Amino acid sequence: MRRGRWRTAGSALVRVLLVWAASTLTMLALAGILPDFRLQSADGDSVTQIGLTAAWAAGAFGLLSALVWPVLVRALLLVPALVLGLLVFFLNGSLLLIALSLIPAGRSEVAPETAVVVAAVMSAVASATSTALAVRDDEAYRRRLYRLADRRRRRQGRADPARAGEPPPGVLLLQLDGVGYEELRRACGSGLMPTVAGLLDRSHRVASWRTDWSSQTGASQLGILHGSNFDVPAFRWYEKDTREVMVCNRPTSAAELQRRAVERTGDGGLLTLDGASRGNLFSGGADQLALVLSVSARRGRANRSRAGYFAYFSDPANAVRTAVSFVAEVVREMGQSVRARVRGDRPRVSRGGLYPVIRAFATVVERDVVVAAVIGDMLAGRSAVYADLVAYDEVAHHSGPRGRDTDRVLQRLDRSLALIARVAEHAPRRYRIVLLSDHGQSPGETFLSRYGLTLKDLVRAGCGLPVSRRAGRTRSGAEARAAVLAALHRPVEEDEEAYTGPGSDPVVLASGNLALISFPDIRGRASRARIDRAHPALLATLANHPGVGFLLVDGVVLGRDGRVARLDVPGEAEELLAAFGPGAAGAVRRTDGFPHVADIMVNSAYDPRTGAVHAFEEQIGSHGGLGGEQGHPFLMWPTDLSDPVPVPDPDPVPVPVPDPVPDPVPDPEREPTAAAERELVGAEAVHAVLRRWLREADGPQVPLAPTVGGSAVDRADPPAGRPAAPVEEPPPGDGNSGSLPSAGVPARDEIR
C-alpha cells in the first residue's frame, strides 16, 4: 500500500516537472520570437540566468493559475458566458504580468497586449502536455478519475461504493438533436460514427419512433422530460386569450410550458430524483441544472442555468482550447459557405450575418460545456442525466441534412460520445447509455426560394390585403440562437411578434414546414364558414397552392382540387393524408383537440420520392410538421433493458370482446406493417419507456404513483387519442414540483 502511494506521488511529481519544463521552454521560445517580451535584464544575462528566469516565471504563472483562477471565475459568474470566454484571455494576461513582476532584479518585461498572447499559448501548451501524459499513462488516468469521484462523494456526504456495496446502475440519456433514424443508420454504416456503430455491434439496439405533428424540440422534449406535450401545436403559435405568441425557445415561454406540463401530469418530471438536466429547453424536474432554457430568465446566483459555464471556464486551458476551436469553426463555416456559393449548390440559404458565430457556439461552446457537465455528473454518480447536443440540428438547417458539413459534425459528436463512454468506465457506478433524438430532418428548398413569396404574403393576398413588393425572409428559429442570446444575457423576449395588439390582419407564424394562421379579431377558434365569410378566397388559395400539402380548419382537412375530409368520419382523413405516412391522420386529429390550435394549420407539400418538403422559414433542412424523415427520430438502448415496445404474444389467450365498430375497407397499400404497428408513437410514449427503464435499476429511480385500493390515482385526463399512463408523484417532503428549482433547494451546479 505504502509503495503504491509513493509510486503515485512520484508519477504525479514527474508529470508536474514535465509540464513545468514544457511551459519553461514555451516561454523561452516566445521570448525569442515576440519583440515586446524579454526575460533578461537591460544589461544582458547569461543563458543559464535566462533559463532560470523563464523557469521562475513559468512556475509562478502555473501556481497563480491553479490557486487564483477558480476564485476569479467564481467572482465573475454573473458576467455573460461569451463575455467571460473573452475575458479569460485578459485575466490570463494579468496573471502572467503578476508572475513576471515576482522575478527579482527586474529581469523580465512584456507589453500588456503581448502578455495576453503569451499566457494563452502557455495555457494551451500546459494543457496539451498534461493531456498527453495522461493519455500515455492509462493507469494514472484511471486513478485520477477515481480520485476526483471520491473527492466529490466526500464533499456531498455520499458513501463509498466499495464500502456501501455496488450501487444500482445509473442511466445516461444523450439526445442527438435532429439526427433521424435513417441518418443514424447511414452514419454508422459509412464509418462516420464508429463509437455508435461499436455500441450497436456489442451491446445496443436501435429503433425508430414517430413524433407528433409538431416534430420539433419543444414539443418532443417537453413530452419526453415531463410526460405531456398537450397543447403544443407548433414551435411558435398565437394564443388569443393572452394575445401573446408562444415560442418554445423563449425562456418565459419555456417556463410556462413546463409549468403547464407539471400541472397537467401532477408530476415533476423524469429527473426529479437525483437527476441532472444539461443543455435542454426544460429541466425535467432536476435540481442539477446547466444551460436549461426554462430557468435561464431567472436572476439569482443559485438558480441560474448559466452556472454550468463556471465549471468549464474555471480552467484557463479549457477556455483557450474552446476559444481556438470557436474561431476555427467560424472560419470553417465561412469557407464552407463560400464553396457552396461558388459551386452553385441548390437548395441554398443565406449563411451570413451572425450565423457563423451562432453555429460555432452550438458546435463548440455548447457542446464542450455540456459534455464537461455530463462527465461531472458521472463522476458524481448521479442516477439519471439527460443532455442535449444540438450541433447537428443547427448545421443541418443551413447546410442540409446530408453533406460534407453535417458529416463532419457527426464525426465530432461521435468523438464526444467516445469520451463520455470512456469516462463512464471509471465512474463510481455503472451507467446504461441511452441515445435518442427528438426529431429528424427533411431536406427541401424553402417556400420562398421555390415560389418567390413567403406564406405570409400568400395569406395577405388571399385576404385581399396589400402585399409588399419585396419578399421578406422568415428568420430561422433554431435552438442555438436562443442559447446564444441567453448566454449573452440578451432579452430573448424582445421579438416583434411577441405580443400582437388588436387588429384584423392575420397572424402568420412559421415552424419549419408547418405554419399557423390566426385571426386576432375572431374570438375563439374560427370555423370554416366564418373564415369563408370574412375572406372568401383564402382557403381555396392556400389549399390549391402547389407548395401546400393540406390545411386543417376546425376539424376538417382540406386538400387540393376541393378534396375535403372530416376528422370525425373514420377513414376520410387517413385516405387524404396517406402520402404523409402511417399515423398522419392520428397526429392531425390529436392536434385538432388542442385549446390553442390555430384557426388554420398549414402543412407544406411533401414529395414521397425525394423526401423533400418546403420550409416556411429559411431552412433547407427543416422539421416541425409532417413529411419525410423529420417525423422519425431514433431510440437506442442497451440490451439489458427491456424492449421499448414489448413483442406481442404469438398465441394470446382469447378474451371475449364486444362487437367492434365497423371499420372502413382496408387498403393493402396503406395498411401499416407489423413493424409500424409496434413503433412508439409520440414523445409521451417515449417518456413512459424511459420511466420504465429508470425503474429497472435495482430500486425505483423516479417517484412512484400513490395508490388507492391498489390502483394508481390519475391526476389528469390523458391527451386526446392517447391511452392513460400512470402518474408518479414525488415523495412527501421533497419540496420540488419540478417546474422550477424549489425555494429551499437551490439549483446547484457541481460539474467541476
N, C-alpha and C positions, 0 to 999 in steps of 0.2 A: 504494500500500500504506500509506504513512505517512498520507495523507489519510484513508483508511478507518479507521485506528486512531484518529486524532484525532476523527473523526465518532462512532465507537463510544464513546470516552471521554466526549465531550461529551453524547451521549444518556444515558449512564449517570449523569453528573453532574446533568443536568436531572431525571431520574427521582428521584434521591436528594433533590434540593431540593424537588421537588413532594411527595414522601412526608413530608419533614420539615415542610413548610408545612401539609399536612393534619393531621399529628399536633399541631402547634402550635395550630392553630385548634380542634381537638378538645379539647385541654387547656384552652384559654380558655373554651370553651363549658361544659365540665364544672365549671370553677371558678365560673362564674356560676350554675350550676344546683344543685350539691351544697353543702349548708350546711357540711360539715366539710372543705372543700377550698378553700384560698385561695392566690393567687400574688402577694401583696403583703405588705409589712411591716405591723406593727401601726399605724404612723403614717400609712399610706396611701402610694401611689406614683402616678406619672403613668401614662397609658395606654401611653406608649412603654416605660416601665420594666417594666410588667406584661407587655407583649408580648415584650420581651427575656427576661424571666424564664421565660415559657412556652416560648420557643424554646430556651433553655438546657436546661430540664428535658426537653423532648421529645427534643433531641439526645442528652443523656446517657442517657435511657432507651433510645433506639434503639441506641446504641453498646453499652450493657451487655447488651441482649438479644442482639445479634449476637455478642458476644465471650464472655460468661459463660454464657448459657443452654445451649448444647450441652454444656459441661463439667458443668453441674449435672445435666442429664438423664442423661448417661452415668454419673455417680456414683450416680444413683438407679435404675439399671437393674434392680436386684433388687427394687424396690418393685412390688407388683402393678399391672397395667396400668390398671385402672379407678381405683385409688387415685392412680396417677401422673397420670391425667387430671384428678382433682380437685385434686391438689397443685400442678398447673400454675398455678392462679389465685393461690394463696398465694405461690408463688415469684415470680410476675409482680409481685404487690403489693410484695414485698420489694425487688425490683429498682427499682421506682418510688420507694420510700422512700429507697433509697440515692441514686438520681438527684436527688431533691429536696434531700437533705442536702448535695449538692455545690454548691447555689446559694449564693453568698456573701450575707452580711448577714442570713441567716435570713428571706428574703422569701417563703417558702412553708411551708405547714403542711397536713397531711392526717391524718385518723384512719386507723388500720391497716385497718379494715374498708372504708373508702371507697377506700383505695389499691388494694384488690383490684378494685373496680368500675372505677376509672379505668384501671388497667393493662389490664383485659380489653377495655374499649371502645377504647383506643388501639391495642392489637394488632389488633383487628378492622378498624379504620379503615385502619391502615397496610397490612394485607394486602389489603383491598379496593382501595385506591388503587394499590398495586403491581400487582395483577392487572389492573385496568382499563387501566393504562398499557401493560402487556404485550399485552393483547388489541388495543388500538388500534394497536400497532406490531408487525405480524406479523414483520417482518424482525428486529426486536430479539428477539422471542420465539424465532425460529429460531436466531439467533446464540447466545442463552443456552443453549438445549438442546445445541447442538454444543459449546459451551464446557464444559458440565457433562460431556458424554460424553468429551471429550478429556482433561479432568482425571481422570476415572475410569480411562481407559485408561493414562495415565501412572502412576497410583498402582499399578495392577495389572501394569504391565510389558507391556501389550498393544501391538501395532503399530497405527499409524495406518492406517485403511483407505485413505486417499488415497495412502499410500506403499506399503502392502503389497498393494494391489490390492483389488478388490471381494470382501468375504468372502462365503461361501455364506449363503443366507438362513436366518434362524432361524425357529423355529416357536413361536407363542404359542397355548397351549391354554387356553381360558377356559371353565370349567364353570358354567353357569347352573343351579344346584341346583334340581331339582324341576320345571323347565319342560318339559312334554311336547311332543311333535311337533305335535299339533293345537293346543295352546295357543300355540306359537310362530307357527304359520301365522295364527291368529286375531289375535294381537297385531300382526303385520306388516300384515295386511290392513286392520285398523281404525285404523292410524296410531299405535298406542301405541309402537312401536319403529321409528322412521324410519331409524335407523342400520343396524339389522339388515336392514330392507327394502331399503335402498340397496345393501348388500353383495350381497344376493340378485339385485338387478336388474343389477349391474355385473360382479361377479366371483366369486360364490359359488353353490354348490348345497347343498341340504339333503335329508336322507333320514331316515327313522325306523329305529331298531334296536330289538331285542327283548331285554328283560332276562331274567335267570334268575328262578326262582320267588321268590327273595328280592330284591324290587325296592326296594332301599334303598341309601343312600350307602355304607355299609360294604362290602357285597358288590360293588357296581358299581365303586367307586373302587379297591378292592383289586385287582380284576381288570384295570381299565384301567391302573393305575400299575405293578403288579407281575406281571401276566400270569397270575395264578391266584387264584381265589376259591373253590377247593376247600375243602369242609368249613366253609362259612359258611352255615348253613341259614336264618338269620334275622338280625334286628338284635340280638336277645339270645336266648341259649339256655343250657341247663344241661348241663354236662359231668360225667358220673357218675364218671369216673376221678379227677378232682380235686375233685369236689363244689363246683364254682365256677360261677357264672353269668358267661358272657362277654357283654359289651356293647360294641358297635362304637365307641361314642363315649366309652368309658372309656379313659384314656391307657394303663394297663397292658395292657388287652385289645387295644387297637390296636397296641401294640408287639409283643405276642405274635403277633397275626395277621400282621403284617408279617414277623416272623421266620419263621413257618411258610411264607409265600408265597415268601420268598427261598430257604429250604431246599428247597422243592419244585421251583422252577424252576431253581435254580442260578445265578440272575442277580440283580443288584442292583436293577434296575427301569428304568423308561422314561427317567429323568432322570439316569442315572449319570454321563454325561459332560457337564460344563459346563451342568448343569440347575439349575433353581430350583423349589421347591415352596412355594406360598403359600396358607395358609388351608385346607389339606387335612387329612384324617384320617391319611394316610400320606405318607411322604417321597418315594416313587418312586425312591429311591437318590440323590437330590440332596444336595449338600453345602450349598447355599444354602437355608436354611430360615427360614420365618417363619409363626407360628401353625399349626404342624403338630402335631396331637394326639398322634401316636405317640411324639414325643420330649418332650412337654410335662411329663412326670413326672420327667424327668431334672433334677438340680440341678447347676448349673455355669454359669458366665458364658458359656463358649464354645458350649455345646450347647443352650441354652435356646431353645425355639420362640418365646418372648415377645420375643426380641431385635428383632423387627420393629416393636414399638411405639416403640423408641428413635428410629428414623429419622423416624417421623411426629411424635412429640411433642417432638422437639428443636426444632421451630419453634413458638413460642408461638402464632402466628396459627393454625396447624393445630389446636392444642388448643382454642382459643377457638371456632373455626368448628365443630369437631366437637361440642364441648360444647353449643353453642347448638342445633345440629341434633339432638343427642341429646334434649335437653329438649323440643324441638318434636315429636319423634317420640313421646315418651312421652305428651304432651298429645294428639297426634293419635290415638293408639291408644285412649286413654280416651274421647275423643269418639266415635270410631267404634264402640266397644263399647256406649256408652250409646245411640247411634242405633239400633244393631241390636236392642237390647233393647226400645226404645220402639216400633220398627216391628214387633216380634214376628217377626223373621226366623227361619225354620226351614230347615235344622237350625242349632243354635247350641250352643256350648260355653262354659264359663266362661273369661273372659279377665282375671280379676283377679289379685290377689297380685303376684308378681314378673314376671308375663308382660309387662307394658308395658316393663319395664327390659330383659328378655331380647330382646324384639322390637327395641327401639331399638339394643341392642348389635349385633344381626345386620344390621339395615338401615342403620345409620350407622357405628358404630365399626369393626366388622369390614370393612365394605365400603370405608371410606376407607383403612384401613391396608393392605388387600390391594391396592387399586388403586394406592396410592403405591408398594408393593413391586414391582408389575408394571412401573410406569413406571421405577423404578430399575433393574430388570433389563434393560429395553430400552435404556436409556441406557448400561448397562454392556456391552451387546452379547452377552448370553448366548445360547447356542444353542437351548435349549428351556426354556420356562416353563410350568408348569401351575398354575392358580389356580382356586379355588372361591369363587363368590359365592352365599351361602346365603340372601339376603334373601327371595326369592320363596317358597322352601320353608317358611321359618318362618312367614310371614304366611298362606300357603295352609292350613297345618294348622289355624289357628284362625278364619280368615275364609272359608275355602272357596277352591277353585282359581280360580274366576271371580267377579269382582265389582269394585266400586269400589276396595276396599282393595288387592287384588292388582294391579289395573290401574295404580295409582299407583306401586307397587313396580317394575313392569315399565318404566314410563317412566323412573324414576330409574336403573335398571340400564342402560337404553339410553343415557342421558347418560354414564354411566361408560364404556361401550363406545366412545362417540364420543370421549371424552377420550383413551382408550388408543389409538384409531386415529389420532388427530391427532398424538400424541407419536410413534407408530411412524413417521410420515413424516420425523421428524427424528433417528431412531436411527442409530447408526453402521453398521447393516446393515439390509437389507430383512427384513421379518417377514411370514410367512404366518400369518394369523389364522384359527384353527380354533375354532369354537364347538361346544359339545356339552353334553348333560345326562346325568345319571346315572340318572334315572327320571322318570316323570311324576307326576301327582296324580289320584286318583279321588275324586269327591265322595260324600257319603252321610252319613246320620245314624249316630251311634255305636251300637254294640250295646247299651250301657247305656241310652241315651236311647230307643231303639226298643222294647226288650223289658223294661226295668225291672230288669235284673240284669246283673252282669258275667259274662264267660265263666268266671271262677274260681268264682263262685257256682254256675253251672250244672254245672261239673265236680264240685264238692263234693256237690251234690245227687245227681248220678248215681252218686257213690261211696258214698252213704249217710252222708255226714259232715254235721255241723251247719253251717248257713249263717247268716251274720249277717243280722239283720232290716234293717239299713241298708246299702244297696249302696254299696260303696266305689268310688272312682274310680281308674283306672289312669293314672298320670302319663305325660304325653307325653314321648317320648324323642327330641325333635328335637336336631339337632347344635348349635344355638345355645346351648342350656342348658349343654352340656359346655364350649363355648368360653368362656362367661361364668365358669364355675367355675374353669377353667384360668387365666383372666386374673386372677382374684382369689386365686390360689394355694390355692383350696379343694380338699381331697382328694376328687376325684370318685369314688374307690373306696368311700367311705362310703355304702353303699346297703344297705337292709335285706335285699335278695335277693342280695348279692354272694357270700355263702357260705351254703350250705344244709347243716345238720347232718343226721345220720342220722334217719330217721323214715319213716312210711308215708304221710303226706299228700302228695298230688301237687304238683309244682311247675308252676305255670301262668304262662307268660310271653307277653306280647303284643308284636307287631311290626307295627303298622298293622293291616291286616285279615288277618294271619296270626298264629296262636297256636301255641305248643308246650307239650305236656303231657308231663312226665317223672315217673317213679316212682322215687325215690331208693333204695327198698328192693329193687328188682329189678336184679340185676346184668346189665349189657349191655342190648341193646335188647329190649324186651318184645314177645313175639309176641301175635298177636290172641287165641289160645287162652289165654295166660297172663293177659291183661287181662280176658277174659270170666270166667275162674275167680275172679279177685280181685274184680272189680266187674261183675257180670252185666248191669247196666242202663246202664252208662256209654256204651258205643259207640252203642247204639241211641238213647239220649237225645240225644247230640250229633248224630249223623247225621240225625235226623229233626227237628231244631230248624229253624224257618223262617229263622233268621239264619245258618245254617251251610250252606256250599256243598258241601263234601266233606271227608273225612278221609283221611289216609294212615297206615296201620298196617302196618308190616313187609312192604312190597312189595304191599300191597293197598289199593285206593282204594274207599272206602265212600261211597255217595250216599244220597239219600232213598229211602224205600219199599223198603229192603232191596237196593238196587242195589249190585253188587259187581263190581270189575274188577281183574284181576291185571295187574301191570305187565309180567310176563314173557310174557303172551299177546298177540300182535300184534293191535292194533285195539280191544281192550276198553277201555283207558284213554282212547284217542282218542275213542271214542264217548261215554263217560260225561262227559268233560271238554270236549266240543265247544263248549259255551256260553262257555267261558273263552277261546276263540280258538285260532288255529293255534299249535302248539308247546307248548300247556299240558301235554300228556302227556309230552313230552320233558323239559320243565323239572322236572316232578314225578319222573320216572324218574331224572334225574341226582341230584336231592337225596336220593332214597331210597338212593343208594350212598354217602352221606357217613358217616364213622365216628361223628359226633356228631349225627346226625339224631335228633329227639325220638321218644319212644315213640308219641306221637300228634301228628300235624301237622294243624292245623285251618285251613282257608281259609274265609273268610266267604262268604255268599251274594252273588251278583252279578246285577244286572238289566241285560241287554244293551240294553234300550230306553233307559234313562236313564244307563247307565254307572255306577250307584251301587253302592257296597259298604258294609259295616258295619265300621268300625274297632273293634278290641277295646281301644283306648286313646282318650283324649279328643281326637279329631281329626276334624273334618268334611271335611278334605281329607287323604287318607291314601295311603300306599304301603307296600309290604313284602310283598304277596302277589300273587295272580293276580286279574285282573278289571279291565277298563277301561283308561284312559289311563295308569295308573301304570306299566304294563309297556312303554310305547312312548315312550322319550326320543328325542332327535334328535341328528344329527351333521351339522354344516355346515362345508364345506371350500371353499377356493379352487379354481377350475377348473384351475389349473396343476398341481394334484396329481392323482394317479390316482384313479379311482373306488374307493370302499370295496369294492364287490363287482364285479369285472370282468364286463362283459357277455359271456355265453357266445357262442361261435362259432355262427352260424346254420347252417352247413354243416360240422359236425365230421366228421373222418375216422373211418370205422367202425373200432372196435377190438374184437377178439374178447374176449368175457367169458364166464365160466362161467354155468351155468344159475342164474337168480336164485331166491331163496327165495320161495315163493308169498306174495303179499300179500293182505290182506283185500279184499273187493269195495269199490271206491272209491265214496264218496257224493259226487255232484257238488256238493251244497250245502255240503259240508265240505272239499272239496279246496282247498288254498291256491292263490291266484292266482300268476301268474308273478312279479309284484312281490313277493309274500310270500316266494316261494322264494329271491329274491335279497336279502332283508332280513338284515342282520347279526344273529346270534343269540348273545347272551351278552356280558358285559363282556370276556372273554378274547379274543373275536374283534375287539372294538374296539381292544384293546391291540395285536394283531397289525397292524391297519391303521395305527395311529399310529406304530408302529415302522417300517413301510414308508415312511410319509411322511417320517419323520426321515432315512431313508437317501436319499430322493430329492433332498435337497440335495446340492451338489457335495461328495462325500465322506461317509463314514458319520458319523452323529451319535450312534450307540449302539454298544456293543461288539458285535463280530461273533463268531459261534459258532466254536469251534475245529473243525477238520476232521480226519478220519482217513480217508485214502484218498479224499479228495474229498467226503465226506459229513459232515453235521453230527452231532456226538455228542449224543445225548439224555441229559440229566441226571436226568429224572424222567418217570414214566409220565404220559400225558395223562389229564385227568379223564374220568370215565365219560361216554360219549356224545359226546365231543369229539375231533376229529382232532388228532394230534400236531402241534405247531408247533416250529420250530427254536428252540433255546435259545441265548441270546447271553451271553458272559462278558466281564467287564472285562479290559482288557489287563494283562499281568504288571506287578506293582509298583504298581498303582493303590491297593491297600490299603484299598479301600472296598467292603464287601459290599452296601451299600445298606440293610441292616437298620437301622442307626443310624450316625451320623457316626463315621468311624473315629477311633481314638485319636490318630493322627498328623495328621489333617486336621480342625481344628475347624470347626464349622458356622457359618461367618461369615454375617453379615447386612450387606450393603452396599447399602442401598436409599435412602440419604440423597439 
